[in-house]
Amino acid sequence: MKDDHITIYAGSSQPLHTAVLAFCSPTKSFVTADPGYEAGQRAAQFIKAKVSGIPLTKDHAHDVRAMVKADPNAGIIYICNPNNPTGTVTSRADIEWALANKPAGSILLLDEAYIHLSKVWENRGSDLVAAGKDVMILRTFSKLYGMAGLRAGYAMARPDLLAKISSLGAGAMAVTAMAGASASVKVKNLVPERRKKIGDVREDTFAFLDKHNMHYIASDSNCFMLDVKRPAREYMQAMMKEKVWVGRSWPSMPNYSRITIGTADEMEKFKAATLKVMA
């Protein structure tokens, strides 16, 4: 990857917002998954761009064919891979299909905030950027690297695409974030070791849920959706009484709560509390 294909930012939220401002408008829509990460959608609504929320497939992947067909005047087709909140993976073949069949003039915005956590590492799309495709990729050190508070990230795209977002905000990190990010990428075993550690806790949690016949959406990330068999807010409030804080829900999946994978000790507390409130 050439240096002019990468711009650093304080996390990946800023380039997500500025990409929406640059490529969407009242006549250029924002196409996203439902459920999906909401920040891009909110940016689109702010500039009065149409938002098309496309339901996931039965396997909870992005329905790329429906997304591509959603609007011939789409400005951005947004794919968070693995998806937030479901933690599910959209295949490389589907991403390539979307790129080949998307509306002319649109870009594919791949949010790879959670890509380091996925076992399907070959799904990453950096080679598509290097090949000069109409794609922009967002990455962050906030997830697997554990640097959310320091705010470090970057956008990858052709120089002409990066130029369209660079005028909408400064791409700069704090010195502490630069130091942390630089140190992190020099530890060659950091990503596989943390991926395994988080993955082991995740699979142990899934085994517990299977044992107790609780339904969930299998994830390849550090979060998953748990079917709590009632409005998720009720489950959230019941868990808070047990001093366990769980994630939010989405209108399209009102009985599912987003669960973040914590440490082994934290997930033991989650298990005990869930058994109690689901009884």
Residue pairs with C-beta under 8 A, 6 or more apart in sequence:
1 126
1 129
1 130
1 156
2 130
4 159
4 162
5 129
5 130
5 156
5 157
5 158
5 159
5 162
6 154
6 155
6 156
7 15
7 154
7 155
7 162
7 165
7 166
7 171
8 152
8 153
8 154
8 171
8 172
8 173
8 178
9 15
9 153
9 154
9 155
9 171
9 172
9 173
10 151
10 152
10 153
10 172
10 173
10 174
10 177
11 140
11 141
11 142
11 148
11 151
11 152
11 153
12 111
12 113
12 138
12 139
12 140
12 142
12 153
12 154
12 155
13 39
13 153
14 169
14 171
15 136
15 138
15 153
15 154
15 155
15 165
15 171
16 39
16 40
16 43
16 109
16 111
16 138
17 39
17 40
17 43
18 165
18 168
18 169
19 40
19 76
19 107
19 109
19 136
19 138
19 155
19 165
20 30
20 40
20 43
20 44
20 47
20 49
20 76
21 43
21 47
21 165
21 168
22 164
22 165
22 168
23 75
23 76
23 106
23 107
23 109
23 164
24 30
24 43
24 44
24 47
24 49
24 75
24 76
25 47
25 49
25 75
26 47
26 48
26 49
26 50
27 73
28 49
28 73
28 74
28 75
28 76
28 105
28 106
29 44
29 49
29 50
29 51
29 52
29 70
29 71
29 73
29 74
29 75
30 40
30 41
30 43
30 44
30 49
30 50
30 51
30 52
30 74
30 75
30 76
30 78
31 51
31 52
31 54
31 67
31 70
31 71
31 74
31 76
31 77
31 78
32 40
32 41
32 51
32 52
32 53
32 54
32 78
33 53
33 54
33 55
33 56
33 62
33 63
33 67
33 78
33 79
33 80
33 83
34 53
34 54
34 55
34 56
34 250
34 252
35 56
35 83
35 85
35 86
35 250
35 252
35 253
36 53
36 78
36 80
36 83
36 84
36 85
37 80
37 83
37 84
37 85
37 111
40 76
40 78
40 109
40 111
41 51
41 53
44 50
44 51
44 76
45 51
49 75
50 71
52 67
52 70
52 71
52 74
53 252
54 62
54 63
54 66
54 67
54 70
55 63
55 66
55 252
56 62
56 63
56 83
56 86
56 88
57 63
59 88
60 83
60 86
60 88
60 217
61 83
61 88
61 89
61 90
61 91
61 94
62 79
62 81
62 83
62 90
62 94
62 98
64 77
64 79
64 90
64 94
64 95
64 97
64 98
65 97
65 101
67 77
67 79
67 98
68 77
68 98
68 101
68 102
68 103
71 103
72 103
73 103
74 102
74 103
74 106
75 105
75 106
75 107
76 106
76 107
76 108
76 109
77 98
77 102
77 106
77 107
77 108
77 109
78 109
78 111
79 90
79 95
79 98
79 108
79 109
79 110
79 111
80 111
80 113
80 114
81 89
81 90
81 95
81 110
81 111
81 112
81 114
81 115
81 118
81 123
82 88
82 89
82 114
82 115
82 117
82 118
82 219
82 220
82 221
83 89
83 90
83 221
84 111
84 113
84 114
84 221
84 223
85 223
85 225
85 247
85 248
85 250
85 258
86 217
86 219
86 224
86 225
87 114
87 217
87 219
87 220
87 221
87 222
87 223
87 224
87 225
88 217
88 218
88 219
88 220
88 221
89 118
89 120
89 123
89 220
90 123
91 120
91 123
92 120
92 122
92 123
92 125
95 108
95 110
95 123
95 125
95 128
96 128
98 108
99 108
99 128
99 133
99 134
99 135
102 108
102 134
106 134
107 134
107 135
107 136
107 157
107 161
108 133
108 134
108 135
108 136
109 135
109 136
109 138
110 125
110 135
110 136
110 137
110 138
111 137
111 138
112 124
112 125
112 137
112 138
112 139
113 138
113 139
113 140
113 142
113 143
114 143
114 144
114 221
114 222
114 223
115 121
115 123
115 124
115 139
116 143
116 144
116 145
116 191
116 194
116 195
117 143
117 144
117 195
117 198
117 199
117 220
117 221
117 222
118 195
118 220
118 221
119 195
119 199
119 220
120 220
124 137
125 135
125 137
126 137
126 156
128 135
128 137
129 135
129 136
129 137
129 156
129 157
129 158
132 158
134 161
135 157
136 155
136 156
136 157
136 161
136 162
137 155
137 156
137 157
138 153
138 154
138 155
138 156
139 153
139 154
139 156
140 152
140 153
141 147
141 150
141 152
141 153
141 177
141 180
141 181
141 184
142 148
142 151
142 152
142 153
143 222
144 191
144 194
144 195
144 198
144 222
145 152
145 181
145 184
145 190
147 177
147 180
147 181
147 184
150 174
150 176
150 177
150 180
150 181
151 173
151 174
151 177
152 173
152 177
152 178
152 180
152 181
155 162
155 165
155 171
173 181
184 190
198 222
198 261
201 261
201 262
201 263
201 264
201 267
202 219
202 222
202 224
202 261
204 264
204 267
205 259
205 261
205 267
205 270
205 271
206 216
206 218
206 224
208 271
209 215
209 216
209 226
212 275
212 278
214 226
214 227
214 274
214 278
215 226
215 227
216 224
216 225
216 226
216 227
216 259
217 224
217 225
217 256
218 224
219 225
222 260
222 261
223 247
223 258
223 259
223 260
223 261
224 258
224 259
224 261
225 253
225 256
225 257
225 258
225 259
226 246
226 256
226 257
226 259
226 274
227 255
227 256
228 234
228 235
228 255
228 256
228 257
228 278
229 255
229 278
230 255
231 249
231 254
231 255
232 248
232 249
232 254
232 255
232 256
232 257
233 249
235 246
235 257
235 277
235 278
236 245
236 246
236 248
236 249
236 257
238 277
239 245
239 246
239 273
239 274
239 277
241 277
242 269
242 272
242 273
242 276
242 277
243 269
243 273
244 269
244 270
244 273
244 274
246 257
246 258
246 259
246 260
246 270
247 257
247 258
247 259
247 260
248 257
248 258
249 255
249 256
249 257
249 258
250 256
250 258
259 270
261 267
262 270
